[in-house]
Amino acid sequence: MTSPSTDRERFLAACRRQPLPGRPPGWVMRQAGRYLPEYRAMREGKSFLDMVHAPELVAELTCQPLRRFDMDAAVIFCDILVPPAAMGLEVEFVSGQGPVVRPPVRNARDVERLRDFDPLEATGFLAEAIRLVRAELGAGKAILGFCGAPFTVASYMIEGASSRNFENAKAMMAGDPALFRKLLARLVDNQIPYLGMQVEAGADVLQIFDSWGGTVDAATYRELLLPEMQRLVAGAKATGAPVICYLNGAHHLLEVLAETGADVLSIDWRIDPAEAIARVGSRVALQGNLDPCTLFAPPDVVRRETRRVLDAFAAQEGYVFNLGSGILPKTPVESMQTVFDELRAS
């Protein structure tokens, strides 16, 4: 086997746990976003969904961080609530509140009213954006497509907004598990071709974001959530792209997540790398896990902590550097530069 020669090849090799001499590949969740002044300038006067639906704008926002920091991969600028909107729900991003989904999905009639969608017809703007990104980046950089995990997307649909306790979603899980499973199945039925469209357009790797999965205990996750996660991962892997599963607050779920079939588990900063490697590192590649708040510290601390994370995963067969969650909006740009200078020097 020839040694990977481009950043894209290195990224794919790490996801597949193939031999990779030298430094690991790296990118950052939400790297195309509010911490960049050029992003804020382009956002002026536009709603979030206005930007998501404009392929040229999405391509520009996706490529901005790579121009600054020479990352190994670009994550397409989009949102996990694009599929629910395509299924007939009204999705709005309210300043100071976050996403609002109307009407909330609370009963069997609400689930039945959801419509299945053709990804090219309903979300073709995303495919066009990916093609534009590929045209700018060429073959040297990886492109990440993504979707939300069934539980996280269903929670937004059931609650109608972000939630602290997920009272309505968990009430449906406990009180009407058959209906809850039906909702998850409808989501996965639609998200598999949605991910396929992204790969056909040029995405190399697919990440599934389970932002709220950590609020569920391991037994419930295995019983109610794992079957549809496994089906979603299998459908995504059928495209030939490696699949990354990210779950916030996953300390108690590592072994369950390793059963999803994902190629890579992305872990947050709460999990000690040595423990993650001991528990699941022989089964999957790992991604993570620098605390995003570290980037608010002085440069020497950012450099030291980046090095600490890199050293902690040095023995892992298959590793991708990342933060343990998305980069925060007020993060100093200089901190990101420090992180990637240290990564490139490793």
C-alpha positions, 0 to 999 in steps of 0.5 A, a space after each residue: 500500500 502506497 503512503 497517503 500523499 494528500 491531506 484528503 488521503 491522510 484523512 480517509 486513511 485515518 478514518 479507515 484505521 490504515 497506517 499513517 506515518 507522521 501527524 494525524 489529520 485535523 479539522 474542527 466542528 463548526 469551523 465555518 462559523 461565527 468566530 471568523 470575521 469574514 463569516 460575520 461580514 457575509 452574514 450581515 443582513 441575511 438569515 441563517 437559512 438564507 445562507 444555507 439555501 444559497 450554494 455560492 454562499 455556502 461554498 464560500 463559507 465552507 472554504 473560508 477556514 481552510 484558506 486561513 488554517 490549511 485544515 485537512 477537511 472542509 465541513 459543508 456549511 449546513 444544518 441538521 434541521 434541513 431534512 425536517 424542513 424538507 419533510 414539511 415542517 417550518 424551521 426558523 432560527 430565532 436570534 437569541 433562541 436558536 432553532 424553532 420547529 413548527 408544528 411540533 410532532 407530538 402524536 401519530 397524526 403528526 408523524 403521518 403528516 410528514 412527507 418523504 422527500 427527494 433529496 435532489 428536488 428538495 435539498 439540491 442546493 446542498 449538492 450544488 454547494 458541495 460541487 462548488 467546494 470540490 471545484 475550489 479545493 480540488 482533490 487535495 482536501 477532504 469534504 465532510 457531509 453530515 446529518 443529525 442522528 435520529 434521536 437529536 433530530 426527532 427531539 427538535 421535531 417533538 419539542 419544537 425547539 432546543 430543550 434542557 430536559 426533553 420532556 416531550 421527547 422522553 415522554 413519547 419514548 416511554 409512553 408510546 415507544 412504537 410511535 417514537 420508533 416510527 418517527 425515527 424510522 421515517 427520519 432514517 428513511 429520508 436521511 439515507 438518500 440525503 447522505 447519498 446525495 452528498 457523497 454523489 456530489 463530492 463528499 468524502 466522509 459523512 458525520 452523524 451528529 447526535 448532539 442530545 444522545 448523551 441525555 439517554 441512559 445506555 439501556 434505553 439508547 441500546 433498545 430504542 435508538 441503536 437499531 435506527 442508528 445502525 440502519 442509518 450508519 449502514 445506509 451511509 457506509 453503503 455509499 463507500 464513505 467512512 462514517 463518523 459518529 459524534 455524540 456529546 456527553 458520550 462517556 456512558 455510551 462508548 460501547 453502545 456507540 461502537 455497535 453502530 457500525 461507524 468507522 470513527 467515534 468522535 468524543 468530547 473533552 469529558 472522556 479521558 483519551 486513555 479510557 476511550 482507547 482502552 474501551 473501544 479504540 481497538 474497534 473504531 478510529 477516534 476523533 477529538 477531544 480538545 475542550 473548546 474553552 481551551 481556545 480562550 486561554 493564552 497562546 502558550 496554554 493553547 499550544 500545550 493543551 493541543 500537544 497534550 491531546 495529540 500525545 494522548 492519542 499518539 498510540 491510537 490506530 486511526 485518529 483525527 484531531 478535533 475539538 470535543 464539540 463545536 468551536 465557540 462563537 467568540 473564539 480568538 482567531 489566533 487560537 485556531 492558528 496556534 492549534 493548527 500550527 501545532 498540529 502541522 508541526 507534530 
